[in-house]
């Protein structure tokens, strides 16, 4: 495997490469037909909550296009996100993932803000994302804008290490029908169906979809159950309307139900543990948006959203939750040299978290209200020089107010080269389960038996980040574009364990109480490099490379063991020998995740994976594809950070073993 890894880095060193960062396009554009020059001029909206040409954006942003998604052979959203530089996506069980950018990769990663069409999709329970809940068809995604680094100045708390904005296609772009049927050795059987139509005068468009999947559990040779049984059913509808005067509106509704098997780590009063458990989650989301173009070239936008969910984990906890969001945004010009955008938002989340032998909240039912306001001004200092100043103030019910400023400078050195830099401060507000909980964490049998119990109080502060970034985005030729970013992150007030430890002896059990509190500090430096090279009309090479250097604070106050890979590499080669055939090879490498002397068991070895997809379109409306994942059957990089009972400490979740997936897609 060493020679393969060496080959990857030799390719990176031989090319002046960096990311074709974001190849987005208008909803109806055939992305595969656009040149790289055209793609660099495509507008992205997530960085400043307004359209900006990708080539000029002063941020580390990458766009995953619909074409990228189709050719990747991915069957889940976290697999798709591996296409972006700097994204660490690790499978923890059959359909559960840990996804992060710039470190902190755990199942409950909570420093990454995820949006679906502008709707906040993270859970207020722990400020993270349950990726198995994203069950809308991948074919309905127009593009995914991935921002690495802080974007909290416009998106608010939790946009600390990055923002992922999933933008789905308008109903006008999905007219007619589509059916997708597939099955695989790990994915089980799945099917998706979509139908779109419009009214008589063409001012209102709609689509409906349904999706289902079922996968059986299969044991791995080493005993770990990386192919846990899982399944889902989902359905949804979207309606888009277009009014006179440049106004438009859209509404969407989605319903999902999923079940996930996995390793358990629950201590019971009988002194035993549960080795397996089935997690069930169901929910409904509603979203409505109205947008009006203004005469001065600006626009006005209002969006409302609702999410009702029920999460049930036997012997662990049950979380019943209703969340309401309201967002307002106004953009306008200030003279000829300034483009100003401001807005406000309000969120209310009502929950009931039922106690269990594993975990209990000090207050079982609670309403938490959040509100914030932001403003950002883009100032043209000279013809090729732009300064962006932004500030956001957010209020949460636990730690109060957080102010999150940013300053970004973009300089077009030449028409095809943009140098940019940014300084930002961001915060992560305490989540519901950060404050006022008690959780049985690890049970160690022996004489005596030992139970470690985590607990916290309401006295929690927001975690803080100061970040500096510099980048160069270049179009070297019509066939080669690159992007390079270097960053330095400094964190303080991170939540950590070990602030207070007390022993409660007893027979046959000794309880070790461990308090969770602020005080952790660490520094993370790194660089991200990506490139898109179309060296022949039939060939395309895409590279994404990330390096991380983690420095622990002194005195040591936080243990980052196992959460930051030393490097992440993605190398994709696409070949289109004819208009009806696609061959795509994908080589990935995730570097080792160092442990510490105190937690050496969390150290993870590096992992290499090789995927191959072959697709044939005998007609314009029919595509047949066969994809193989982890064909080299590489040793999987187990997810770090899961508390485990001693009885199953060697049954560590693994990533997907070697698998084959066949799929048929029909458009009608």
C-alpha positions in Angstrom: 0.0 0.0 0.0 3.0 2.3 0.5 3.7 2.4 -3.3 0.1 3.3 -4.0 0.2 6.1 -1.4 3.5 7.4 -2.8 2.0 7.5 -6.3 -0.8 9.7 -5.1 1.6 12.3 -3.7 3.9 12.2 -6.7 0.9 13.1 -8.9 0.1 16.0 -6.5 3.6 17.2 -6.6 4.0 17.0 -10.4 1.0 19.2 -11.1 0.4 22.8 -10.0 -3.0 21.5 -8.7 -5.7 22.8 -6.4 -9.6 22.6 -6.4 -11.7 23.3 -9.3 -13.5 24.5 -6.3 -17.1 24.5 -7.0 -18.4 23.7 -10.4 -22.0 24.8 -9.9 -24.4 25.7 -12.7 -27.9 27.0 -13.2 -30.6 24.3 -12.6 -31.2 23.5 -16.2 -27.6 23.6 -17.4 -26.0 20.4 -18.6 -22.9 20.6 -16.4 -21.0 18.0 -18.3 -21.0 20.3 -21.3 -19.6 23.4 -19.7 -15.9 24.2 -20.0 -13.9 24.8 -16.9 -13.8 28.5 -17.8 -17.6 28.6 -17.8 -17.8 26.6 -14.5 -15.4 29.1 -12.8 -17.9 31.9 -13.6 -20.9 30.0 -12.2 -22.4 31.8 -9.2 -22.4 30.4 -5.6 -24.7 31.7 -2.9 -23.6 30.2 0.4 -20.6 32.3 1.3 -22.4 35.7 1.5 -26.1 34.8 1.1 -26.0 36.3 -2.4 -24.8 35.2 -5.8 -21.1 35.5 -6.3 -18.8 34.3 -9.1 -16.9 31.2 -7.9 -13.7 32.6 -9.3 -13.9 35.7 -7.0 -15.2 34.2 -3.8 -13.0 35.0 -0.7 -13.5 31.7 1.0 -12.5 28.0 0.9 -15.6 26.8 -1.1 -16.0 23.8 -3.3 -19.1 22.9 -5.3 -20.2 19.3 -5.9 -22.3 19.2 -9.1 -25.1 16.9 -10.0 -22.8 15.4 -12.6 -20.2 14.7 -10.0 -22.8 12.9 -7.8 -24.0 10.7 -10.7 -20.5 9.7 -11.8 -19.2 9.0 -8.3 -21.4 5.9 -7.8 -22.2 7.1 -4.3 -25.4 5.8 -2.6 -25.5 8.2 0.4 -25.0 11.8 1.1 -21.8 11.4 3.2 -20.2 9.4 0.4 -20.9 12.3 -2.0 -19.3 14.7 0.4 -16.0 12.9 0.1 -15.8 14.5 -3.3 -15.0 17.9 -1.6 -11.5 18.6 -0.3 -11.1 18.7 3.5 -14.3 16.6 4.2 -13.7 13.7 6.6 -16.6 11.2 6.2 -16.2 8.0 8.2 -18.8 5.2 8.4 -19.6 4.1 11.9 -22.2 1.4 11.1 -24.4 0.4 8.1 -26.0 3.8 7.5 -24.5 6.0 10.2 -21.6 8.4 9.5 -19.4 10.9 11.2 -18.8 13.9 8.9 -16.6 16.9 9.6 -14.3 19.5 8.1 -11.0 20.5 9.8 -11.1 18.0 12.6 -13.4 16.9 15.4 -14.7 13.9 13.5 -17.1 12.0 15.8 -20.6 10.6 15.5 -22.0 13.7 17.1 -19.8 16.2 15.3 -21.3 19.5 16.1 -19.1 22.2 14.6 -20.4 21.8 11.0 -23.7 23.5 10.0 -25.8 21.6 7.4 -28.5 23.3 5.3 -31.1 21.9 2.9 -32.3 24.7 0.6 -31.4 27.2 3.3 -33.2 25.2 6.1 -31.1 24.4 9.1 -31.0 20.6 9.1 -28.9 20.0 12.3 -30.6 18.8 15.5 -30.9 21.3 18.4 -30.4 18.3 20.7 -26.7 18.0 20.1 -26.1 20.6 17.3 -25.0 17.9 14.9 -26.5 15.9 12.0 -28.0 12.5 11.8 -26.9 11.7 8.2 -29.2 8.7 7.9 -32.2 11.1 7.9 -31.3 12.6 4.5 -33.3 10.3 2.3 -34.4 12.5 -0.6 -33.1 11.2 -4.0 -29.5 12.1 -4.8 -30.8 12.7 -8.4 -32.8 15.7 -7.1 -29.7 17.6 -5.9 -28.6 20.5 -8.2 -25.4 21.1 -6.3 -23.8 21.0 -2.9 -21.8 24.1 -1.8 -19.2 23.1 0.8 -17.5 25.9 2.8 -14.5 24.8 4.9 -13.7 27.2 7.7 -15.9 29.5 9.7 -19.0 31.0 8.0 -20.8 32.0 11.2 -20.8 35.7 10.4 -23.7 35.1 8.0 -25.1 31.7 9.0 -24.8 31.9 12.8 -23.6 29.8 15.6 -22.5 26.2 14.7 -21.1 27.4 11.3 -17.8 27.1 13.2 -15.7 24.8 11.1 -17.8 25.0 7.9 -21.2 25.0 6.2 -22.6 22.4 3.8 -25.6 23.8 1.8 -27.5 21.2 -0.1 -29.4 22.9 -2.9 -32.1 20.8 -4.6 -33.3 21.2 -8.1 -36.4 23.3 -8.8 -39.6 21.4 -9.7 -39.3 23.1 -13.1 -36.0 21.2 -13.7 -37.5 17.8 -12.8 -40.4 17.4 -15.2 -41.5 14.0 -16.3 -40.8 10.7 -14.5 -37.7 8.9 -13.3 -37.3 5.5 -11.7 -34.1 4.2 -10.0 -33.8 0.5 -8.9 -30.6 -1.1 -7.5 -29.1 -3.6 -5.2 -25.8 -4.6 -3.8 -23.9 -6.9 -1.5 -23.9 -4.3 1.3 -26.5 -1.7 0.2 -29.3 -4.4 0.0 -32.1 -3.5 -2.4 -33.4 0.0 -3.0 -35.7 2.0 -5.3 -36.6 5.6 -5.9 -39.4 7.1 -8.1 -40.1 10.7 -9.0 -42.7 12.4 -11.1 -43.0 16.1 -12.1 -45.6 18.2 -13.8 -47.0 21.8 -14.2 -50.2 23.8 -14.5 -51.7 24.9 -17.7 -50.0 28.3 -18.0 -46.6 27.1 -16.9 -46.4 29.3 -13.8 -46.5 26.5 -11.2 -44.4 23.3 -11.3 -44.4 20.3 -8.9 -42.7 17.0 -8.2 -43.3 14.1 -5.9 -41.0 11.3 -4.9 -40.9 8.1 -2.9 -37.8 6.1 -1.8 -37.2 2.8 0.1 -34.2 0.6 1.0 -33.5 -2.5 3.0 -30.2 -4.0 3.9 -29.5 -7.1 6.0 -26.7 -7.4 8.5 -23.5 -9.3 7.6 -20.6 -10.1 9.8 -17.1 -9.2 8.8 -14.2 -11.7 8.9 -12.7 -9.8 11.9 -15.9 -10.0 13.9 -16.8 -6.3 13.6 -20.2 -5.7 12.2 -19.6 -3.0 9.6 -22.5 -4.1 7.5 -25.2 -3.6 10.1 -28.8 -4.0 9.0 -30.7 -0.8 8.2 -33.5 0.6 6.1 -35.7 3.5 5.3 -38.8 4.8 3.7 -39.3 8.4 2.6 -41.6 10.5 0.5 -41.8 14.2 -0.4 -43.3 16.9 -2.6 -42.0 20.3 -3.9 -43.9 23.1 -5.6 -42.4 26.1 -7.4 -44.3 29.1 -8.5 -43.3 32.1 -10.6 -45.0 35.5 -10.4 -45.0 38.7 -12.4 -42.3 41.2 -11.5 -39.6 38.7 -10.8 -41.1 37.2 -7.7 -41.0 33.5 -7.0 -42.0 31.1 -4.2 -41.5 27.4 -3.4 -42.7 25.0 -0.8 -41.5 21.5 0.1 -42.5 18.7 2.5 -40.6 15.6 3.3 -41.4 12.5 5.5 -38.9 9.9 6.5 -38.6 6.8 8.7 -35.3 4.9 9.2 -33.9 2.2 11.4 -30.3 1.5 12.1 -28.6 -1.4 13.8 -25.3 -0.9 15.6 -23.0 -1.6 18.5 -24.5 -0.6 21.8 -22.7 0.6 25.0 -25.5 0.7 27.5 -25.1 -0.3 31.2 -28.2 -1.8 32.8 -29.0 -1.8 36.5 -28.5 -5.6 36.5 -24.8 -5.0 35.9 -24.8 -6.2 32.3 -24.5 -4.4 28.9 -26.5 -4.4 25.7 -24.2 -5.4 22.8 -26.7 -4.6 20.0 -29.6 -2.1 19.6 -31.8 -0.8 16.9 -32.1 3.0 16.5 -35.4 4.3 15.0 -35.9 7.8 13.7 -38.9 9.3 11.9 -39.9 12.8 11.1 -41.6 15.4 8.9 -40.1 18.6 7.6 -41.9 21.6 5.9 -40.4 24.6 4.3 -41.7 27.6 2.4 -39.8 30.5 0.8 -40.8 33.7 -1.0 -38.3 35.8 -2.9 -38.9 39.2 -4.6 -36.4 40.9 -6.9 -36.2 44.7 -6.2 -35.9 47.5 -8.7 -32.4 48.6 -7.4 -31.0 45.1 -8.3 -31.3 43.7 -4.7 -33.8 41.3 -3.4 -36.0 40.4 -0.4 -36.4 36.8 0.9 -38.5 35.3 3.7 -38.4 31.6 4.6 -40.2 29.5 7.3 -39.5 25.9 8.2 -40.8 23.2 10.6 -39.3 19.9 11.6 -41.0 17.3 13.8 -38.9 14.3 14.8 -39.0 11.3 17.1 -35.7 9.5 17.9 -35.9 6.2 19.8 -32.9 4.2 21.0 -33.8 1.2 23.3 -32.3 1.5 26.8 -30.7 4.8 25.8 -33.2 7.7 25.3 -36.2 8.9 23.4 -36.2 12.4 21.9 -39.5 13.9 20.7 -38.9 17.3 19.1 -40.7 20.2 17.3 -38.6 23.0 15.8 -39.7 26.2 14.1 -37.5 28.5 12.0 -38.2 31.9 10.5 -35.6 33.8 8.4 -35.6 37.2 6.8 -33.0 38.7 4.4 -32.7 41.9 2.5 -30.0 42.8 -0.1 -29.5 46.2 -1.7 -26.8 48.5 -3.1 -25.1 51.5 -1.4 -23.9 53.6 -4.3 -21.8 52.0 -7.0 -19.2 50.5 -4.7 -21.1 48.7 -2.0 -23.3 45.7 -1.9 -25.1 45.3 1.4 -27.0 42.3 2.8 -28.6 42.0 6.2 -31.1 39.7 7.9 -32.5 38.2 11.1 -33.7 34.8 12.2 -35.7 33.2 15.0 -35.8 29.5 16.1 -37.8 27.7 18.8 -37.4 24.1 19.6 -39.7 22.2 22.0 -38.5 18.7 23.2 -39.2 15.9 25.6 -36.2 13.7 26.3 -37.4 10.7 28.2 -35.0 9.3 30.9 -33.5 5.8 30.6 -31.0 3.5 32.3 -28.3 5.1 30.1 -29.1 8.8 30.1 -31.3 11.4 31.8 -31.7 15.2 31.5 -32.1 17.3 34.5 -35.1 19.0 32.8 -36.9 16.3 30.7 -39.0 18.8 28.7 -37.9 22.2 27.6 -38.4 25.0 25.0 -35.2 26.6 23.8 -35.4 29.9 21.8 -32.6 31.4 19.6 -32.5 34.6 17.7 -29.9 36.6 15.7 -29.2 39.4 13.3 -26.4 39.8 10.8 -25.1 42.4 8.3 -22.4 42.1 5.6 -21.0 44.7 3.3 -18.9 44.0 0.2 -16.9 47.1 -0.7 -15.2 47.6 -4.1 -11.9 49.3 -3.2 -10.5 49.2 -6.7 -11.3 47.5 -10.0 -9.8 44.2 -8.9 -9.9 44.6 -5.1 -12.9 43.8 -2.9 -13.2 44.0 0.9 -16.0 42.2 2.8 -16.9 43.1 6.4 -19.5 41.2 8.3 -20.8 40.8 11.8 -23.4 38.6 13.4 -24.9 38.6 16.9 -26.7 35.5 18.1 -28.5 34.8 21.4 -29.0 31.3 22.9 -30.8 30.4 26.2 -27.7 28.9 27.8 -24.6 31.1 27.2 -26.4 34.3 26.1 -24.9 36.5 23.3 -22.2 35.6 20.8 -20.7 38.1 18.4 -19.1 36.7 15.2 -17.2 39.1 12.9 -15.3 38.4 9.7 -13.1 40.4 7.3 -12.3 39.1 3.8 -10.2 40.6 1.1 -10.3 39.4 -2.6 -7.7 40.5 -5.1 -7.9 39.6 -8.8 -4.1 39.5 -9.6 -5.0 38.6 -13.2 -8.4 37.8 -14.8 -7.7 34.1 -14.1 -6.1 34.3 -10.7 -7.7 35.4 -7.4 -5.7 35.8 -4.2 -7.8 36.1 -1.0 -7.5 36.2 2.8 -9.8 36.1 5.7 -9.9 36.6 9.5 -12.9 35.3 11.4 -14.2 34.7 14.8 -16.9 32.0 15.3 -18.7 30.3 18.2 -20.6 27.1 18.8 -23.5 27.7 21.2 -24.1 25.0 23.9 -26.7 22.4 22.7 -29.5 21.0 24.7 -27.6 17.9 25.8 -24.4 19.9 26.7 -26.1 21.3 29.7 -27.9 19.5 32.5 -27.5 15.8 31.7 -26.3 12.6 33.3 -25.1 9.7 31.2 -23.7 6.2 32.0 -20.6 6.3 29.7 -18.4 3.3 30.2 -18.9 0.1 32.3 -15.8 -1.9 33.3 -16.4 -5.3 35.0 -14.0 -6.4 37.7 -13.5 -6.3 41.4 -15.1 -3.9 41.9 -17.2 -3.2 38.8 -16.6 0.4 37.7 -19.2 2.7 36.0 -18.0 6.1 34.6 -20.8 8.6 34.6 -20.7 11.9 32.6 -22.7 14.9 33.9 -22.9 18.6 33.3 -24.7 21.7 34.6 -26.3 24.8 33.0 -23.0 26.7 33.5 -21.8 26.3 30.0 -20.1 28.9 27.7 -20.0 28.9 24.0 -16.9 27.3 22.4 -14.8 29.9 20.5 -12.7 29.9 17.4 -10.3 32.5 15.8 -9.3 31.6 12.3 -7.0 32.9 9.6 -7.1 31.7 6.0 -5.3 32.6 2.8 -6.0 31.1 -0.7 -5.2 31.3 -4.4 -7.8 30.2 -6.9 -6.5 30.0 -10.5 -7.6 29.1 -14.0 -4.2 28.1 -15.6 -5.7 27.1 -18.9 -9.1 26.3 -20.4 -8.5 22.7 -19.2 -6.9 23.3 -15.8 -8.2 25.1 -12.7 -6.7 24.9 -9.2 -7.4 26.1 -5.6 -5.1 26.2 -2.7 -5.9 27.2 0.9 -3.8 27.4 4.1 -5.5 27.9 7.4 -4.8 28.3 11.1 -7.4 27.7 13.8 -7.2 28.5 17.5 -9.9 27.1 19.7 -10.7 27.9 23.3 -13.5 27.1 25.8 -13.9 23.7 24.2 -16.1 21.3 26.2 -13.9 18.7 27.9 -14.2 16.0 30.5 -12.2 15.7 33.7 -13.0 19.0 35.2 -14.2 17.3 38.4 -13.9 13.6 39.2 -15.4 12.0 42.3 -15.5 8.3 43.4 -18.6 6.9 44.8 -17.6 3.4 46.2 -20.1 0.7 46.7 -20.6 -3.0 46.3 -20.7 -4.5 43.7 -20.3 -1.1 41.9 -18.0 1.9 42.1 -19.2 5.0 40.3 -16.8 7.5 38.9 -18.5 10.9 38.3 -16.9 13.0 35.6 -18.0 16.6 34.9 -18.2 18.1 31.4 -17.2 21.7 31.4 -15.5 24.4 29.3 -11.7 25.0 29.3 -10.3 23.0 26.4 -7.8 24.7 24.0 -6.1 23.5 20.9 -4.5 24.7 17.7 -5.0 23.2 14.2 -3.0 24.2 11.2 -3.4 22.8 7.7 -3.6 23.2 4.0 -6.1 22.1 1.3 -5.2 21.6 -2.3 -7.5 20.5 -5.2 -7.5 20.6 -9.0 -9.6 19.8 -12.1 -7.6 18.9 -15.2 -9.3 17.9 -18.5 -6.1 16.8 -20.3 -8.1 15.3 -23.2 -11.7 15.7 -24.3 -12.4 12.2 -23.1 -10.4 12.3 -19.9 -10.7 14.2 -16.6 -8.6 14.1 -13.5 -9.7 15.6 -10.1 -7.5 15.8 -7.1 -8.4 16.8 -3.5 -5.7 16.8 -0.9 -5.7 17.9 2.8 -3.0 18.1 5.4 -3.6 18.6 9.1 -1.2 19.4 11.9 -2.7 19.3 15.4 -1.0 21.0 18.3 -2.2 20.4 21.8 -2.5 23.2 24.2 -0.3 23.5 27.2 -1.2 22.7 29.9 -3.2 19.9 28.3 -6.9 20.5 28.7 -8.5 18.5 25.9 -7.8 15.2 24.3 -8.3 15.3 20.5 -7.2 11.6 20.2 -8.5 9.9 17.1 -10.6 12.8 15.7 -8.1 14.5 13.2 -6.6 12.5 10.3 -3.1 13.6 9.3 -4.1 13.7 5.7 -7.0 13.0 3.3 -6.5 12.3 -0.4 -9.1 11.9 -3.1 -8.0 11.2 -6.7 -10.7 10.6 -9.4 -10.1 9.7 -13.0 -13.1 9.9 -15.5 -13.0 8.4 -19.0 -15.8 9.0 -21.6 -14.8 6.9 -24.6 -18.2 7.5 -26.2 -21.1 9.7 -25.5 -23.0 6.7 -24.0 -20.2 5.2 -21.8 -18.6 6.5 -18.5 -15.8 4.9 -16.6 -14.9 6.5 -13.3 -12.1 5.3 -10.9 -11.8 6.8 -7.4 -8.8 6.3 -5.1 -9.0 7.6 -1.5 -6.6 7.6 1.4 -7.3 8.7 4.9 -4.3 9.2 7.1 -3.8 7.9 10.6 -5.5 9.5 13.5 -3.0 9.7 16.4 -4.0 8.8 19.9 -2.4 9.8 23.2 -0.6 7.8 25.9 -3.8 8.1 28.0 -6.1 7.0 25.2 -3.9 4.9 22.9 -6.9 2.7 22.2 -8.4 5.6 20.1 -5.5 5.7 17.7 -6.7 4.7 14.2 -4.5 3.4 11.3 -4.6 4.9 7.8 -7.1 3.6 5.3 -7.0 3.2 1.5 -10.1 2.6 -0.7 -10.5 2.1 -4.4 -13.9 2.5 -6.2 -14.8 1.8 -9.8 -18.0 2.7 -11.7 -19.0 1.7 -15.3 -22.1 3.2 -16.8 -23.8 2.6 -20.2 -26.7 4.5 -21.7 -28.1 2.5 -24.6 -30.7 5.2 -25.1 -31.2 8.8 -23.9 -33.6 7.7 -21.2 -31.9 4.5 -19.9 -28.7 4.1 -17.9 -27.2 0.9 -16.6 -24.4 1.1 -14.1 -22.2 -1.2 -12.0 -20.1 0.2 -9.1 -17.6 -1.5 -6.9 -16.6 0.1 -3.6 -13.4 -0.6 -1.6 -12.4 -3.1 -4.2 -9.0 -3.4 -2.7 -10.7 -4.5 0.6 -8.5 -2.2 2.5 -8.4 -2.3 6.3 -11.1 0.1 7.4 -10.5 3.2 9.5 -12.7 2.6 12.5 -14.5 5.6 13.9 -13.0 7.1 17.0 -14.8 8.6 20.0 -17.5 6.0 20.6 -17.8 5.0 24.3 -17.9 1.2 24.5 -18.7 -1.3 27.1 -15.9 -3.7 28.0 -17.9 -6.7 26.7 -17.8 -5.3 23.1 -14.7 -3.2 23.2 -13.2 -5.3 20.3 -16.4 -5.0 18.2 -15.5 -1.7 16.7 -17.7 -0.3 13.9 -15.9 -0.4 10.5 -16.4 1.2 7.2 -17.9 -0.6 4.2 -16.1 -3.7 3.1 -15.7 -4.7 -0.5 -19.1 -4.4 -2.3 -20.8 -4.4 -5.6 -23.9 -2.3 -6.5 -25.9 -2.6 -9.8 -28.4 0.1 -10.7 -30.9 0.9 -13.5 -32.1 4.5 -14.0 -35.0 5.2 -16.4 -36.3 8.6 -17.4 -39.8 8.8 -18.9 
